[in-house]
Amino acid sequence: MNQPDIAETQTTVPRRPVRWHILVFLAPAFLVYTAVMILPLVETLRLSLFNVVDGTMAFVGLANFQRLFGDPRLAADFWNALYNNTIFFLIHMAVQNPIGIALAAMLSLPGLRFAAFYRSAIFVPTLLSFVIVGFIWKLILSPIWGIAPGLMDLVGLKSLFGPWLGKPESALVTVSLISVWQYVGIPMMLIYAALLNIPDEVLEAAEIDGITGWGQFWKIKLPLILPSIGIISVLTFVGNFNAFDLIYTVQGALGGPDGATDILGTLLYRTFFGFQNQMGNRPMGATIATVMFLIILAGVSLYLFVIQRRIRRYQF
């Protein structure tokens, strides 16, 4: 066979067409995300490196961060807010997520009557406005006109009632539990969906081996949904260190009483926009926002590059 014949027998691989329509469909979402998220983030990071010097904005490098951690008043407010934010997050991790997992496990039990009603009833509070939730719970827990004292009196526990939102030692826990009540439906639904994705063959094999009931959940189901639990933990971390709305509604921008519920979100609000007799300071507010961003970035990176790699995933 001569050279031309060899060339004729070779098949030419067609070039894949450039799918420009994908970019066209992605462009609106990308532009909106850039305008709403990326540009404000970049501007916040940039503003944290500037300050007003002689009436004009001047580049000061890390001077704002030095002032944030070096000024006694600012440092005290920041560390108090960070401590409260950490407690706020840990309460959600220790109460909200385990309750959500338990509710999902119970709702996934075969033969449970009214399961759809229970799912809807538990998830509905997540759809309510935080203003409505905060106002309702302030009314419920009010020592003057709230219904909580009367309800506790019906079960003989009125002696345990107190002005929980007005006491520094109990205010943060109370607000945290209100937040748990509102958002427990989110981990419940995510875990419920993960449980439904477990193949029936795996559960049938476990039943053949004599693993049933809660033993099946601990030994079979829980290891299979660990990746979903990890994602929920990250979402809880990000959401709680970005929290602001419920604290502001229930306790105000000062995070009362006596700063007991002051978190990074309320501290950022007061510093950036000002509140009552406090003047707003945009560069210092941007500095606090940058520190919040770095804390969240560190937490998410820890999960993605350390914890997630240790979670065993099962392929079905």
C-alpha positions as CSV (number, residue, x, y, z in Angstrom):
1,M,0.0,0.0,0.0
2,N,1.5,3.3,-1.1
3,Q,1.6,6.5,0.9
4,P,-1.6,8.1,-0.6
5,D,-3.6,5.0,0.2
6,I,-2.5,5.1,3.8
7,A,-3.5,8.8,4.0
8,E,-6.9,7.9,2.6
9,T,-7.5,5.2,5.2
10,Q,-6.8,7.5,8.1
11,T,-10.0,8.9,9.7
12,T,-10.1,12.5,10.6
13,V,-11.4,13.4,14.1
14,P,-14.0,16.1,13.8
15,R,-13.4,19.2,15.8
16,R,-15.8,19.8,18.7
17,P,-17.9,22.9,18.1
18,V,-17.4,25.8,20.5
19,R,-20.5,26.0,22.6
20,W,-20.9,29.7,22.9
21,H,-24.5,29.4,24.0
22,I,-23.3,28.2,27.4
23,L,-21.5,31.5,28.0
24,V,-24.6,33.4,26.9
25,F,-26.8,31.6,29.5
26,L,-24.2,31.9,32.2
27,A,-23.5,35.6,31.6
28,P,-26.6,37.1,33.3
29,A,-26.0,35.1,36.5
30,F,-22.3,35.8,36.5
31,L,-22.9,39.6,36.1
32,V,-25.5,39.7,38.9
33,Y,-23.3,37.6,41.2
34,T,-20.3,39.9,40.4
35,A,-22.3,43.1,41.0
36,V,-23.9,41.8,44.2
37,M,-21.1,39.7,45.8
38,I,-17.7,40.0,44.2
39,L,-17.5,43.8,43.8
40,P,-18.7,44.6,47.3
41,L,-16.3,42.1,48.7
42,V,-13.4,43.6,46.8
43,E,-14.4,47.1,47.8
44,T,-14.6,46.1,51.5
45,L,-11.1,44.6,51.4
46,R,-9.8,47.7,49.7
47,L,-11.6,50.1,52.1
48,S,-10.0,48.3,55.1
49,L,-6.6,49.5,53.9
50,F,-7.6,53.2,53.8
51,N,-8.6,55.8,56.3
52,V,-9.4,59.5,56.5
53,V,-6.2,61.5,56.9
54,D,-6.6,65.3,56.9
55,G,-10.0,65.1,55.4
56,T,-9.1,62.8,52.5
57,M,-9.0,59.0,52.1
58,A,-5.4,57.8,52.2
59,F,-3.8,54.4,52.1
60,V,-2.7,53.3,55.6
61,G,-1.9,49.7,55.1
62,L,-2.6,47.5,58.2
63,A,-3.0,50.5,60.5
64,N,-6.8,49.9,60.8
65,F,-6.1,46.3,61.9
66,Q,-3.5,47.5,64.4
67,R,-6.0,49.9,65.8
68,L,-8.8,47.3,66.0
69,F,-6.6,44.9,68.1
70,G,-4.6,47.6,69.8
71,D,-7.2,50.1,71.0
72,P,-8.5,48.9,74.4
73,R,-12.2,49.9,73.7
74,L,-12.3,48.5,70.1
75,A,-10.4,45.4,71.1
76,A,-12.7,44.7,74.1
77,D,-15.8,45.1,71.9
78,F,-14.3,42.9,69.2
79,W,-13.3,40.0,71.4
80,N,-16.6,40.1,73.3
81,A,-18.5,39.9,70.0
82,L,-16.2,37.1,68.7
83,Y,-16.8,35.2,72.0
84,N,-20.5,35.6,71.8
85,N,-20.5,34.6,68.1
86,T,-18.6,31.4,68.9
87,I,-21.1,30.5,71.7
88,F,-23.9,31.3,69.3
89,F,-22.4,28.9,66.7
90,L,-21.6,26.1,69.2
91,I,-25.2,26.2,70.5
92,H,-26.5,25.7,67.0
93,M,-24.0,22.8,66.4
94,A,-24.8,21.1,69.7
95,V,-28.6,21.6,69.6
96,Q,-29.9,22.5,66.1
97,N,-28.0,19.9,64.0
98,P,-28.5,16.9,66.3
99,I,-32.2,17.7,66.6
100,G,-32.4,18.1,62.8
101,I,-30.7,14.7,62.3
102,A,-33.0,13.0,64.9
103,L,-36.1,14.5,63.3
104,A,-35.0,13.4,59.8
105,A,-34.3,9.9,61.1
106,M,-37.7,9.6,62.6
107,L,-39.5,11.1,59.6
108,S,-37.7,8.6,57.3
109,L,-39.1,5.6,59.3
110,P,-41.4,3.5,57.0
111,G,-45.0,3.5,57.9
112,L,-44.9,6.8,59.9
113,R,-48.3,8.5,59.6
114,F,-48.7,12.2,58.8
115,A,-45.0,12.4,57.9
116,A,-45.6,15.0,55.2
117,F,-47.5,17.2,57.8
118,Y,-44.7,16.9,60.3
119,R,-42.1,17.9,57.7
120,S,-44.1,20.9,56.6
121,A,-44.8,22.1,60.2
122,I,-41.2,21.9,61.2
123,F,-39.9,23.6,58.0
124,V,-42.5,26.4,58.0
125,P,-40.6,28.6,60.5
126,T,-37.6,28.9,58.2
127,L,-39.9,30.6,55.7
128,L,-41.0,33.3,58.2
129,S,-39.4,36.7,58.3
130,F,-36.9,37.2,61.1
131,V,-38.7,40.3,62.1
132,I,-41.9,38.3,62.7
133,V,-40.0,35.6,64.5
134,G,-38.2,38.0,66.8
135,F,-41.3,40.0,67.6
136,I,-43.4,37.0,68.3
137,W,-40.8,35.5,70.7
138,K,-40.4,38.7,72.5
139,L,-44.1,38.7,73.1
140,I,-44.1,35.1,74.2
141,L,-41.2,35.5,76.6
142,S,-42.3,38.9,78.1
143,P,-42.7,38.7,81.9
144,I,-45.5,41.3,81.6
145,W,-47.8,40.2,78.7
146,G,-46.2,37.0,77.5
147,I,-47.9,33.7,77.5
148,A,-44.8,31.7,78.6
149,P,-45.4,32.3,82.4
150,G,-49.0,31.1,82.1
151,L,-48.0,28.0,80.1
152,M,-45.3,27.1,82.5
153,D,-47.7,27.6,85.4
154,L,-50.0,25.0,83.8
155,V,-47.3,22.3,84.2
156,G,-46.1,23.6,87.6
157,L,-42.9,25.2,86.4
158,K,-43.7,28.9,86.7
159,S,-41.0,29.2,89.5
160,L,-38.4,28.5,86.8
161,F,-39.5,31.3,84.5
162,G,-37.5,34.5,84.4
163,P,-36.8,37.5,82.2
164,W,-34.4,35.4,80.1
165,L,-34.0,38.1,77.4
166,G,-33.2,40.7,80.0
167,K,-30.5,38.8,82.0
168,P,-26.9,38.9,80.7
169,E,-26.3,35.3,81.7
170,S,-29.2,33.9,79.8
171,A,-29.9,36.3,76.9
172,L,-27.5,34.8,74.4
173,V,-28.6,31.2,75.1
174,T,-32.3,32.3,74.7
175,V,-31.7,34.1,71.4
176,S,-29.7,31.1,70.2
177,L,-32.5,28.7,71.0
178,I,-35.0,31.0,69.2
179,S,-32.7,30.8,66.1
180,V,-32.6,27.0,66.5
181,W,-36.4,26.9,66.6
182,Q,-36.5,28.9,63.4
183,Y,-33.9,27.1,61.3
184,V,-33.9,23.5,62.6
185,G,-36.0,22.6,59.5
186,I,-33.0,23.2,57.2
187,P,-30.7,20.4,58.5
188,M,-33.8,18.2,59.0
189,M,-34.7,18.5,55.3
190,L,-31.1,18.0,54.0
191,I,-30.5,15.0,56.2
192,Y,-33.9,13.6,55.2
193,A,-33.0,13.9,51.6
194,A,-29.7,12.1,52.2
195,L,-31.5,9.3,54.0
196,L,-33.9,8.8,51.2
197,N,-31.0,8.5,48.8
198,I,-29.6,5.4,50.6
199,P,-30.4,2.4,48.3
200,D,-33.0,0.0,49.6
201,E,-30.6,-2.9,48.8
202,V,-28.2,-1.7,51.5
203,L,-31.0,-1.5,54.1
204,E,-32.4,-4.9,53.1
205,A,-28.9,-6.4,53.5
206,A,-28.6,-4.9,57.0
207,E,-32.0,-6.3,58.0
208,I,-30.9,-9.7,56.8
209,D,-27.9,-9.4,59.1
210,G,-30.3,-8.5,61.9
211,I,-29.5,-4.8,62.1
212,T,-32.8,-3.0,62.5
213,G,-34.3,0.1,64.2
214,W,-31.9,2.6,65.7
215,G,-29.0,0.2,65.5
216,Q,-29.4,0.3,61.7
217,F,-29.3,4.1,61.9
218,W,-26.1,4.3,63.9
219,K,-24.3,1.5,62.1
220,I,-25.5,1.9,58.5
221,K,-27.3,5.2,57.8
222,L,-25.1,7.5,59.9
223,P,-21.8,6.6,58.2
224,L,-23.5,7.1,54.8
225,I,-24.8,10.6,55.5
226,L,-21.6,11.9,57.1
227,P,-20.8,14.0,53.9
228,S,-24.2,15.7,54.2
229,I,-23.6,16.3,57.9
230,G,-20.3,17.9,57.0
231,I,-21.9,20.3,54.5
232,I,-24.6,21.2,57.1
233,S,-21.9,22.0,59.6
234,V,-20.1,24.3,57.1
235,L,-23.4,26.0,56.3
236,T,-24.1,26.5,60.0
237,F,-20.7,28.0,60.6
238,V,-21.0,30.4,57.7
239,G,-24.6,31.4,58.6
240,N,-23.9,31.9,62.3
241,F,-20.7,34.0,61.7
242,N,-22.8,36.1,59.3
243,A,-25.7,36.4,61.7
244,F,-27.2,39.8,62.4
245,D,-31.0,40.0,61.7
246,L,-32.4,38.0,64.6
247,I,-30.1,39.6,67.2
248,Y,-30.9,43.0,65.8
249,T,-34.7,42.3,66.0
250,V,-34.8,40.8,69.4
251,Q,-32.0,42.7,71.3
252,G,-31.2,45.7,69.1
253,A,-28.0,46.9,67.5
254,L,-26.3,47.2,70.9
255,G,-26.7,43.5,71.5
256,G,-28.1,44.0,75.0
257,P,-28.3,43.5,77.8
258,D,-24.8,45.0,78.5
259,G,-23.4,43.5,75.3
260,A,-24.3,40.0,76.3
261,T,-25.7,39.2,72.8
262,D,-23.4,41.5,70.8
263,I,-22.0,39.5,67.9
264,L,-19.7,40.4,65.0
265,G,-22.7,41.3,62.8
266,T,-24.1,43.9,65.2
267,L,-20.6,45.2,66.0
268,L,-20.0,45.7,62.3
269,Y,-23.4,47.5,61.9
270,R,-22.7,49.9,64.7
271,T,-19.2,50.6,63.6
272,F,-19.9,51.1,59.9
273,F,-23.2,53.0,60.0
274,G,-23.1,54.4,63.6
275,F,-25.8,54.0,66.2
276,Q,-27.3,56.5,68.7
277,N,-24.3,58.6,69.9
278,Q,-21.7,56.5,68.1
279,M,-20.5,58.0,64.8
280,G,-20.1,55.7,61.8
281,N,-16.6,54.8,60.7
282,R,-16.6,53.2,57.2
283,P,-12.9,52.1,57.1
284,M,-13.1,50.6,60.6
285,G,-16.3,48.9,59.7
286,A,-14.7,47.5,56.6
287,T,-11.8,46.3,58.8
288,I,-14.2,44.3,61.0
289,A,-16.0,42.9,57.9
290,T,-12.6,41.8,56.5
291,V,-11.7,40.0,59.8
292,M,-15.1,38.3,59.6
293,F,-14.4,37.2,56.0
294,L,-11.0,35.8,57.0
295,I,-12.5,33.9,59.9
296,I,-15.2,32.3,57.7
297,L,-12.6,31.6,55.0
298,A,-10.4,29.9,57.5
299,G,-13.2,27.7,58.8
300,V,-14.4,26.7,55.3
301,S,-10.9,26.0,54.2
302,L,-10.3,23.8,57.3
303,Y,-13.3,21.7,56.3
304,L,-12.5,21.5,52.6
305,F,-8.8,20.7,52.8
306,V,-8.7,18.8,56.1
307,I,-11.9,17.3,57.3
308,Q,-13.6,16.6,54.0
309,R,-10.6,14.5,52.8
310,R,-11.0,12.3,55.9
311,I,-14.7,11.6,55.3
312,R,-15.2,8.3,53.6
313,R,-17.6,8.4,50.7
314,Y,-19.6,5.4,49.5
315,Q,-20.5,4.9,45.8
316,F,-23.6,3.0,44.9
